[in-house]
Amino acid sequence: GCTVIRYTAPWEMMFFAESFGIRSLQTPARKLLELLFHYQIEKKPLLFHVFSNGGVMLYRYILELIHTHGQFSSLKVVGTIFDSAPGRRNIVGSLRALAAVLGSTNVLLKFCLLLVFAILVVVLRVLLHPVTRFFHETHYDALLKGPSRWPELYLYSKGDRIILASDIECMAEARRQHNVAVRTMDFSDSAHVGHLLAYPSYYMSLCSSFMYDCVGCS
């Protein structure tokens, strides 16, 4: 059997801190890796299942810790599954994602948060990007040249209205250029992080097959 550790980062960190260069998810990333030692499973094969750009933000720091911190360098990572990620700067997609997260929040508050977020994105990530790119590397760019070489599986859909399929395909091809064993699956019409719901049997089959292949090759 598998031991599963699940974590969803607070939306404030993802949309307002991380999106604008504040590395707020570094601490949760470290604590998640420390849990492996707490539960005494640090010697077991480790597979990451990353959902959307929020998961990518956290995964980026986990990668950095594994490759730079002595305590975590011995972890036996065998592969990573990306579901509906990663995506580049996409203002419309980001607004749709934030609107979905806010859900039934008070209408006025929701509108204000979306407006503030949109203004900050345009100013910091578009207008000032020629300057900010020198001291703030995006999570997408960090993964493009990431140091990991274990296999990766990308599950995505051209029907995703939040993350562009072309961004994921570009990432997959870039990782192949770094000699990473990459698999991809375009579900064509399923929604953002909705592939399991739309195609449960096929989705589970893809993930299980990938996991067993990774563990078998480790």
Secondary structure, DSSP 8 states (H G I E B T S, - for coil): ----------HHIIIIIGGGT--TTHHHHHHHHHHHHHTT-TTS-EEEEEEHHHHHHHHHHHHHHHHH-GGGTT--EEEEEEES------HHHHHHHHHHHHTTS-HHHHHHHHHHHHHHIIIIIIITHHHHTTT---HHHHHHT-S--S-EEEEE-TT-SSS-HHHHHHHHHHHHHTT--EEEEE-SS--TT-HHHHSHHHHHHHHHHHHHHHHHH-
